[in-house]
Amino acid sequence: MTGPHRNLSRKSAIGPDLFGELIGLALVNWADVTNAPMGNHGIASAQLFGWEFANSLEIYYVCAVAMLICIWFAHRTTHRYFYTALRAVRADDQATAGMELPASWLKIFIFATNAGITGIAGSLLVHAINFIGSDMFGLEASIFILTIVVFGSLRPCFATRGQA
């Protein structure tokens, strides 16, 4: 691709990264609100239905159960008609609308599902280490996670599970 569109796509790819860095710097330096330079210590242990998970082994089992639920959900999603509809949305929105599939609803549903799973994972991390700070997820961690996502998506879920 040549012309002004080529430069526009490069600039639009860098924009969200710069915006994220600016927001991160603002939150780190706004100590009255976020306490970010010092982090938040003493976060309570995880509790579920009145049970407190205080030691590392109990938290390990909770994380293992959460992982198994996510794997079960991913397996159920990828072996249903719903997955075919998601692949159709990924391939072409207009063709999906022509097949009378709600493309916008499918995108919102998957976004909300992924946000929920990510929220559960973040909550488990915070309760496992009883601390959260601004330096936990910097640029290096974001690049590392992005690399894991890219290389992890090259193979099916169950092929990479044994490699971890």
Helices and strands as residue ranges (DSSP letters): H 4-29, H 31-34, E 40-41, E 46-48, E 51-53, H 56-78, H 81-91, H 93-98, H 103-129, E 131-132, H 139-152, H 157-161
